[in-house]
Amino acid sequence: MAATTPPAPDAPDTGLYTPLSFAPTRRRRSLLVAAALVVFGLAIMASVDDLLEHFALPWRLLAAALVAAPVAWLLRTLLRHAVSGQPVLRLDARGISGVGLQPPVPWSALEDVTLERGGFMRLHRRPDAEHPDRTRWWDGHNPARPRVGLHLLSTAQQDIAYDAIHARLDLLRIQAGAGESASRRAARAEAAFEDSLDALTPNPWALYAVVSANVLVWAMNLAAGLSPTRPLSPELFAWGANAASAVVLDDQWWRLLSATFLHGGLAHLAFNMLGLWEAGKQLCRLLGNGQFLLVYFAAGLSGSAASLHYAAQSSVSVGASGAVFGVLGALLAASWHYRHAVPPTNLRRLWTGLGFFIGYSLLHGFSQQNVDNAAHLGGLASGVALGLVLLAPFDPLASHGRRRVRALLGTVASGIAVVYAVLATPLPLAWHSQVYAAQQALPDIGRRFDQAFRGLAQENQRMVRGEIRRPAFLALAERSVVPACNAIAAELAPLRVPRWDHTGRVVALYQNVCDTATRALRLELAMLNRDPDLPADADAQLNRLSADMAVWMRQLGELSRRGHPTGGPRGHTGAP
């Protein structure tokens, strides 16, 4: 592009050197975003602190600092821009300048300008020794591709600034015989494509509906007394969390869907909804609201069904990220399917963002024990398959009838896959309804057990002091301990709790102690009454029962001191 010089005083005014400033109009919005950022940062720090409650204080402070540092940097940037009196962007004879863009980029060095998502403008200047086309690794800055933040300008102002810059660039390019810039042509094609999508789906109401439903369920959990940051597994299970035992053994298939609207805290919900928001809007516009709902629910059910084979075997699983991954996969597959109709700039931006988010989320899931990556992969696979099957409304070869047939085919195939995955689920490693029923009953059982055996110990002390004789002691034990043990054994007998589980071991010990105490008392009474059916080795049997009783009472005491943990929920979060 040829260099330009200021026009002569009597030359016609082309507008190239007319000063044009863009003052910030979104100061209030920037301050509101800053306030929301503070609230969100505090919520994340509270969630992290809850997760690390068993760690030493220095580690908790380090985690809080790692969360606070990026939040503080973003907050400083927002506040600095909001209170700055300088124009966000200025066009004059020197070139383009603005907040963070000093000295100005001269018109003679400028080749192109593009608008980027997130409210940024990218300047493409001609590389030279002072401004090499090379990105610095420590801050991501490219001297030949400086970026200007336009967050404080309205969308209309951003478009006016973009058009004003290109009006000047077009004049220079015409003078140099270079023709229209590539970004101008790409922007025109992108705008036409976006307008066609907006005309077909002007309102992504389906996205708003599912986001509102997820937030509403979390609010209902909060109103019911669940923790906003770390609800307990039994509480989530009672609300409909996914578990292989509940689906397979208790025939509660509805949990495959209800679990997708439950979340393991505010951070879990926020990450999922943020991941869904932009991709969901794009998929609604690309495939329509109805097909978006099909993808969302089919992927959510598929993710829950896949979880039955892994995390939900031994833990409860909650979260919408199986559905979120399905939306991401469908958007990726549908954009590839229609890659010849979607503008290249849209495809590059879309695939880069989706690829990074999916890859990072899966890698994060494989490195964390409390993330259900099976649900992520199940939802992703379902979304990709539906993205290849479903037809877009803008497709000229896809009539309304063909789209309905494809949607029906996708629905039937998804249903068959979900049913097959459920029927093929292996025997669960834990029966959650039984475990939680036992955990609910154990505090009262422990109270009655302690009361009975504490009374027995007191009577034994009286017998040692000679206040009562052994026949009276055994009669008292038969009237107090035996009925209590029989009631406890009858209450615990129907529970099917695995013995390897902590709760299962406690249940088994209560049963063993009660059974042994009852047998020992009856044997002693038989020996006292000289029962003719008394076995010859009665003394040896009594010694063995007493030894077993001592071992089991010691183990029960150790387990009781550790408490009865309920375990944390597995969330398929996809979030960062």
N, C-alpha and C positions, 0 to 999 in steps of 0.2 A: 504494500500500500504506500502510495507516495506521501511524503511529508507535506504538511499544510502550513501556510503562513497566514497571519491575520489579514483580513481584506483591507483594501484601500478605503480611505474615508468616504469616497463617493461610490463605492461598490454597493450593489443591492444586498440587503440583509437576508442571508440564507437561514438564519436561526442557529448556525453552528456555534457561534460564540456568544449567544444570548444567555446570560446567567439564569440558571433554573435550580432552585433549592427545594428540598423535600423535608419539611419539618415533621417531627414525630407527632402522631395523633393517637397513639395507643399507650400513652404513659400509664393510665389507670389500669388497663389490661395487664401491662407488664408488672405493675405492683401487685395485682391480684394473683397473677401467676407466681410471683415471688412468695406471697403468703401461702398459696397452695403448696408450693415446693417445700416450705418450712414444715407444714403439717405432714406432708408425705414423708419427708426426711425423718421427722420425729417418730412417725409410725413404723418406718423401716428399722430405725434404731431400737425401738421397743421390741419389735419382733425378733431382731437379732439377739438382743439381750435375753429374751425369754429362751431362745434356743440354746444359748451358752450359759444358762443359769448355773450349771454344775462346773463351769470352768473358773479358773482363778481370775481375780480382779484385773491383773495386767492384760490378760488375753481379751477380756470383755471390753476394756478401754481401747485396746488396739482395734478390735472389730468396730467399735463405735466411731473411732477416728477414720477408719477406711470408708465408712458410710458417710460421715460428715464432710470429708474433704471434697468430693465432687459436688455435693449439695451446696457447700459454701462457695465453691468456685462459680457454679451456675447462678447462685443468689447474688454474688458480687457483680457478675456480668449483667444480670437483669437490672439491678438497682443502678449500676453505673450508666447504663443506657437510658433508664427511665428518668434520671435527674439531670442528664447532660443537656446543656442549652444549645449544643451544636446541631446543625441539620444532619439528618441521617445520611443524606446523599446530596451532592451539589455538582451541577454541570456548568462549566464556564470555559473560557478560552484556554485555561491551563490544562483542562482535561476533567477527569472524574475524581472527586474526593469525597470524604465522609468520615464518620466515626470509625477509627481503626484503619483508615486508608489515607495515610500521609507518608510522603508527599503525593500529590495527585498523579494518577496515571494519565499521561498525555495522549491526546487523540491520535497522534502519529504512531504511537506504539501499540495502539489497541487494534486487535484483529476481530474479536467477536465477544459477545456477552450472552450468557445463558442464565435463566432462572432455575433454581434448584428447590427441591422440597425442603420444607422446614423454614421458609422465609429467607433464603440466601440468594445472592446474585454472584455469579462467578465471572470474573473478567479474564479474558484470554488475550494477553499481551504478547508481542513478538519477543521471543527469548533473546537475551544478550548476555554478555559477561557478568553484568551486575544482577541480572534477573534470569538465572538459568531455569530451564524447565525440569526441575528436579524437586521432589517432595522431601522435606526434612523429616527424618524418622522421629525426632523427639517431640514435635508439635504438629506434624501433618501439614505444615505450611509449604506452599509451592510459590516461589517468588514470581514466576511467570503466569501463575493462575491465582491471583489474590481473590479472596472471598469477602463480600460485604454483607453484614446482617441487616435485613430489612424488617425485623420483627415489630418495630415501632411504627411501621407504615401500614395503612390499610391495604387490603388486596387491590383496591382500585388505584391507590397511589403506586403500588409496586408495578402494576401493569402500565401506568402512565410513564413511570421512570424507565421501564424497559423499552417502551415504544419511543420515548424521547431519545434515548441513547442510540437505538437502531436507526432513527430518522437521521441523526448526525452521521452514524457510521455508513448508512446507505449512500449519503451524499458523497462521502469520501471514497467509497468503493466505486461509485459511478465515475467520479473524477479519475480514479486509477484504472477504470475498465475492468474491475474485478467481479462485478455482478453481485447478486444477493448472497448474503452470508449463509453458511450451512445451518446455523442455529435458527435463522429466520425461517428457512424452509421447513426444518424439523418442527419448529414451534407451530407453524401453520398446520402441518399434518396432525400434530398432537392435539391442537385445539379442535380441529374438525372431528377427530376421533372421540375426544372427550365430550364434545357437544352431542354427538350421536348417542353415546352412552347415557348422557343426562336426559336426552329426549325419551329413551326407552325405559329408563328407571330413574325418574326424577327424585324419588324419596326412598332411601334404603330402610324402610320401616321394619323389615325383618331383623336387621342388625340391632336396631333400637329395642326391639321386643326382647331378644334373647339377652342382651346386656342388662336391661331392666329386670328381667326375671332372675338373673344371677344376683344382682345387687339386692333385690327384694328378699330372696331366700336368705342371704347373709344377714340382712336387717332383722328378719324373723328369728334367725338363730340368736342374734344379739338380744332381742326382746325376750327370748325364752331363757336367758341367763347363761348362754354359752360365752366363753372367752372370745373377745374380738380378735385376739392375736394367736391364741393356741388352744382351740377347743380340744376336749378329750375324745379319744377314740370311741368309748361307749356312747358318748353324747351324739357324735356323728353317726354312729351305727343306728341309734334310735331314730335319727332323722332320715335314714335311707342310704347310708354309705354302702359302697360295693364291697362284697366279701364272697369268696368262692363258696364257703359253707352255706351262707344265706341263700345264694342263688341255686346251688346244686342240691343241697340237703334239705333246705326249708322251702324250696320252690318259690322264692321271692324274686322272680325275674324283673320286676319293676325297679329293682335297685340298679340295674344297668343304666336306666335313664335318670333316676333321682340323684344318683351319685354325681352326675355331671353338673348339677346345680348347687352342690355343696362345696365348701372350700375350707382349708385348714388355717384360716385367719385372713386378716385384711390384706397383708402383703401378697398372699397366694391369689386372692381375688383380684387385686390390682394388677398384678403381672399378667394374669390370664386375660383380663379385659383390655389392657393396653395392647397385648399381642393380637387380640381379635379385632380391635377397632379399625385400624387402617386396612388390613387385609380383608376384613368383612365388608367394608364399604366398596372396595374394588371388586370383590366377588359378586356382591349384590348388583353392581352396575354391569358387570360382565355377563352374568348368567340370569339375573333377575331375582326378585325376592323369594319366589316360590322355590326355585332350585337352590338358592342359598340355604333355605330351611332344610331341604332334603339333605344337602351335604352336611350341615351342622349336626342334625340328629343322627344320621347314618354313621358319621364319623365318631360321634360321642358314644353310640351303642357299640360300635366296633372296638373302640378303645377300651371300654369297660369289659367286653367279652375277651379281648386279648389279655387284660389284666388278670382274669380268672386263672390263667395258666402260670402266673408269676407272682407279682406282689400280693394280689388278693388271696393267694393260697394261705398266707399266714398273717396278713395285716388287712386293715380296712383301707380302702382307696377312695379318694374324693378328688373332684376338680374338673373343670371344663376344658383342660388343655388337650384331651383326646379330640374333642370337637374342634378346638382351635387349630391343632395340627392338621386336622382334616380340611379346614378352610384354607390353610396355607398350601397344603398339597394340591387341592383342587384348583386354586389360583395359579399355582406353578404349572400344572398339567394343562389347564384350559388356555393359559397364555402361550404355552408351547404349541398347542393344537392350532391356535389362531395366530401363530407368529407372523404369517404373511399379511394379516389384516391389522395387527397392532403396530404402531410406529416403533421404529428401532430404539428411540430414546426411552420410550415407555418400557420396552422389554429389558433393556440394560439395567435401568433403575430398579425394575421389579425383581428381576432374577438376582441381582446383587443383594438387595435387601432380604429377599426370601431365603436365598442360599445361606447368607450369614446367620440369620435368625434360626433357621432349622438346624444348621450344623452346630452352632453354639449351644442351643438348647439340648440337643441330643447328647453332645459331649458332656455338658453339665449334668445331665441326668445319669449318665453312666458313671460319673465320679461321685454321686451322692447316693446314700443308702435310702433316704426317705423320698426319693423321686421315682415315680412309676413310669419307667421308660417303655414298658410293654404297651401301656395305654397310648403313649405318644406315637409309637411305631404303628400300632393298630389303627389309630385315627388317621395317621399320615397315609398309610396304604389305601385305606378306604377313600380318602379325599382324592388321591391321585387317580384311582380307578374311575371315580365319578367325574372328575375333571376331564378325562378322556372320552367318557361316554356321553355326557350331557352336551346339548347344543345351545349356542348363544342366540339370543333374540336378534342380534344384528347380522347373523349369518344369512345371506340371501338364498342359500339352498335349503335352509331349515324352516319348513312350514310349521305352523302351530301344531298340527297333528304329529309330525315327526318328532318335535320336541317333547310332546306328551308321551309318545311311545318310548323314547329314550329315557325319560324320567321314570316311567313305570318299570322299564327294564332295570335301571339302576336301583330302584326301590326293592324289587324282588331279589336281585342279586345280593344286595346288602343284607336283606332279611335272612336269606339262606346262609350267608356267611356267619352272621351273628348266631343263628340257631345251631349251626354245626359247631362253632367254637364253644358254645355253652355245653352242648351234649358231649363234646370230646374233652371236657375239663377233667383232669385227674382228681382223685380223692383229695379233698382239702386237708391241709396240714393242721388246721385249727377250726373248731366249731364255735364260731364267735358268739352266737346266741347263747350257747351253753356256758362259755367262758364268762360272758358278761352277767349272765344270770347268777353264776357262782360268785362272782365278785360283788354283786349286789347283796347276796345272802350271807357272805362270810362275816361281815362286821357283827351282825346279830348272832350268828352261830358262835363266833368267837366270844362274845359277851356271855352267852348262856353256858358255853363250855368252861370258861374261866370261873364263872360263878359256882358251877357244880363241883369242879375239882379243887377250887380254893376252899370251899366248905368241907370237902373230904379231907384236905390237908389239915385244916383246923381240928377236925374231929380226931385225926390221927395223932396230933400233938396232945390232945386230951387223954387219949388212950395211953400214950407213952408216959404221961404224968400220973397215970393210974386213976384218973377221974372216971373213966368208963372202961368196961371190959370189952374184949375183942368181939364176942357175940353181938353186943349192942352196936359196936362200930360197924360190923358187917351188915347188920340189919338196917342201920341208918344209910349206909352206902347203897344198899339195894333199893331203898325208898327214894334216894335223891339222884345218884349218879346213873343208875341203870335207865330210869325213864328219860333223863336228859339225853343220854347217849342214844337211846332208841329213837327219840324224836329227831336228833341231828342226823343219824344214819338214814332215816326215812326221807328226810328233806334233801340229802345229798345224793341218794341212790339214783334218781332219774337223770342227774346231770351227766352228760357225756363230754367230760373235759379231758384232753390228752394229758398223760402223766408227765410228758417232757415239759409241758408249760408250767410256769411258776404257780399259777392259780391251781392247775391240776395237781401239782405236788402237795399244795396245802390241803386241797380237798381229800386227797388220798391219805394224808397223815391224820386228818380228823377222823376219817372212817376207820383207819387202822387202830388209832388210840381208843376210840369208842368200842370197837369190836373186842380188842384185847382186854380193856378194863371190864367189860361185861362178862367175858369168859372167865377172867381171873376171879372176879367176885363170886360167880356161880360155882366155880371149882372150890373156892375156899368154903363157901356155905355147904357144899356137898361133903367136904372133909369134916367140917364142924358137926354136921348132922349124922356122920358115919353112914353115908348113903351106900347101900349094898352094891350099887352099880358103879362105884368109884373105881377108876382104873388103877392098876397096880403102880404105875409110875406117876401118880398124881403129884407128888412132891417135885419131881423133875419137870413136869409140865408147868407147874406154877412158877418154878424158877425161870424157865424159858420165857413164859409170858411176862414175868416181871422185868427180865432183861430187855425183851423187845419193847415193853412199855417205856422203859427209861430211854432207850435209843430214840424212839419215835417222839417222845415228849421233848427231848433235846433238839431234834431236827425241826419240830414244829415251832419251838421257841426261836430258833435262828431265822427261819423263814418269816415268822410273824414280825420279828424286829426289822426285817427288810421292807415290810409292807407288801401290798398287793398291787404292783404296777399294772397300769392299763395299756401302756404303749402308745406311741404317737401315731397319727394317721399318716398314711402314704398319700401324697398329693401329686397328681400328674400336672405340674406347674409349668413348664415350658418357659417359665420366666427366667429372667436372668438370675 
